[in-house]
Amino acid sequence: MKTSFYFVLWTVIYPLLGLIPSETVRNNGFLFALVAVFGISWLLRKAMPGVFAYEAAARRATYLEPVYRGDVGAFRRLVHRDALVESVSAAYFVLSTVYILITCFTDRADWFDLAVFGLLLWASASRAASLVKADRLVSGYPTPDNCAKVAEETYRYDYPAYRNAREHKPLAALMPPRPRAFGAFTVVSMIFAVLSVLCGGFYLFIAFGYGVSRFTLFSGAFSGMLVLYGLLAIYFGVRDIMGSRSRIVTE
């Protein structure tokens, strides 16, 4: 599924866990929400393997086709966008970790959440650093060879295999068969993308209201965390809406 789907799913599941009459669930809501999101993702992939395979192939072609055609500008824009989004994500996890760390010393010690967010921060920061490095490479030295290098080393795509196949077949022939359910998948993705934009706007509204009421280190970290989360939700929602609309028009 698209990133906006998981944003909305998380936004729905996490508050609902607070309604469960279980102290264990309420005290470990983040863990249970994380397990629920990953569980739903696993079930969907098992239920619709063809749809996810087609989506993965389309994403691979999105990055490798510009490299094959020598369109350095298009590939550079993709890398720059990914570097920016991953940097904002890393900043979100920084503020989230700071917020949890403050609560550990001012309220109750939630060391498990702190450890999990610390790991997520490390993963996101590592990814952001890798993409920023790749962005600098293709921006400072915009050559086809550097684009191929980034596609292989940063995105982990097998570009030589793609190039060899592409030399003998048109792009459409490299795609797996389009699943019958992909049309419905596209419509559902658009619905969740719209919901993601609305959720992002809601988080920005909450962050503004919380930030102007009173400002402390605690409230500042909390407001900043909500702002970044809201911006990411809006960004992924808008991006997925545009992607879904283009597929509906062209298919």
N, C-alpha and C positions, 0 to 999 in steps of 0.2 A: 504494500500500500504506500501511498504518498506520505511525505513527512507531516503534512497538515492533518492527516487521519490520526496519527499518533499524538499530536498535540491535543486534538479534541478528545481523544480517548482518555488521555491522562487527566485532562481537565474535568472530565465527567467522573472517572473512577475514584480519584483521590478524595474528593469531598464526600462521596457516597459511603466510603469506608467508615467515616465518622458516625454514620447512622447505625452501624452494626453494633448490637449490644454485647461487645466483647472488649474487655480491657486490653487483651493482647493485640487485637487488631488495631484498636485506636492508638495504642502506644507505638505500634510499628507500621503505621499507615503507609509510609514511604515504601517499605519493603514489600508489603502486600500489593500495593499499586504497581510496583515494578514487576512483580511476578505475574500479575494479571495482564499487564500490557504485553509482556513477552509471551505469555501463554496464548493470548488471543492472536498475536502475530504468528506463532508457530502453527496454531490450528488453521489459520487462513492459508498459510503456505502449503499445508498438507491438503487442504480442500481444493485449492486452485493452483496446482503446480504449473499448468500451462500458462495461466495469466501472468504469474510472477516471472516465468522464464521469458515470456515475450517482453515484459516491461524491462527486465534486466538487459535483454538484447538491444532494445531501443535506447536505453541509457548508454550502453557501450558504444553504439553507433554514433550517438550524439557527440562523444568525445573523440572517437577515432576517425570518423569520416573527415572532419576538418584537417586532421593530421595527414591523412592519405591524400587529400586534395591540395595540400600545401597552403591552406587558409590559416595562416598564422594569427591573423587578427581575431578570427572567430574563436580559435582555441584559447588565445590569450584572454579574451573576455570571459570564457568559462572558468579559467583558473583564477582570474581576479575576483569573480563573483564568489567562488567557493572559498577563497582565502578570506574575503571580507566576512562572509556568513560564519565561518568557523571561528574567526577572531571574536565576533560578537558572542558566539556560543561560549567560548572560553571565558570571556568577561562575565557572562551570566553565571558560570560556575564559580568564578572567583568571588563574586558578591554573595552567591548562595552559601559558599563555604564560610565566608566571613560572618554572614548572618547567623549560621548555625553555631559557629565558634563563639559568638557573643552570647547566644542563648545558653551555651554550655556553662558559661561562667556567671551569668546573671539570673538564670532561671533553673532549669533542670538539665542535667548532663545527658545530651542525646548523642553519645559517642558513635553509635552505629551509623546514624545519618551522616555524621561528620566524616566517618571513614568512607562511606559510599560516595559522597560528594567529592571527597578528596581524590578518589580513584577516577571519577568522571572528569574532574578538573584536569588530572594528569593526562587522561586520554584525549580530551578536547584540546588541551594546550599543545600536546605533541602533534596532533593533527593540524592545528592552526600553524604551528611553526614550520611543518613540512610544506604546507600549501603556500605560506608567505615566501618561503625560500624558492618554491617553484614559480611563484608569481614574479619574483624579482628576476629569476633566470630568463623567463620568456619575455619579460618586459625590457630587460636590459640587453638581451641578446636574442631578438626575435627571429630565430631560424627554424626551419622544419626539423632539423636534427635535434634541437633542444626541445621542441614540442614532443617529438617521439620519445625523448628521454624522460620527460615529465609524465607522459602517458604510461610508460612502463614502470618507472621507479616510484612515482607518487600515487598514481591511481591503480597500479598493479594490473594493468591491462596488457594482454599479449599482442602488442602491435605488429610484430613481424608476422604472426599467424594471420592477423586480420588483413595485412597488406597483401600477403600471398593469395589469400582467398579472394580479396577484392579485385585483384588483377585479372581474375578469370571469371568473375561473376558480378552482376549488378548488385547494388545495395539491397534491393528487395529480395533477391535470392539468398542473401545471407541471413535474413530474418527467419525465425521459426514460424510455423503456421499460426495465423492469427486465431486465437480461441474465440468460440462463439460468445462466451461470456464477457469478452473484453469490452464490448460496448456498454453493458450494464456496469462493469467495473469503472469505466470512465465517468459515467453519470454519477455514481456514488462518490467517486473521488472528488468531483466538482462540488457536490453537496457538502462534503466535509471540508473542502477548501474554503467555501463561503463561511461555514461555521467557525473555522480557524481565524478568519479575518475578524469576525464578530467577537470571538473570545479574546483576541489580541486587543481590540478596542476596549473591551471591558477591563482587562488588566491595566491598560494605560489609564483609564478613568479611576480605578481603585488606587493606583500608584500616585496619581496627582492629588487625590483627596487625602491620602494618608500622609503624603509629603508636606502639604501645605498646612496641615493641622498642627503639627509640631515637628521640629527637626532635631534629631539626636543621631549619634553614630548608628544606633540600632535601627531607627526609622529610616535613616538614609540608605543603609545597606538593603533594607527590606524594599524600599521604594525603587532603588536602582535595579534590584533583582526583578521586580515586577515589570519595570519599563523594558528591560532587555528581553524578558520572556514575551511580553506583549508585542514588541517589534519583530521578534523572530516568528511568532505566530502569524502576524499580519504578512510578513514577507513570504513565508512558505505558502500561506493561503493564496495570496495574489499570484505567486509563481505557478502554483498548481491549477488555479483557475485558467490562466493563460494557456498552460499546457493542455488542459482538458478541452478547452474551446478549440484550439488548433487541431486536435485529433478529431473532434466531432465534425469540423468543417471539411477536413481532408479525407476522412474515411467514408 
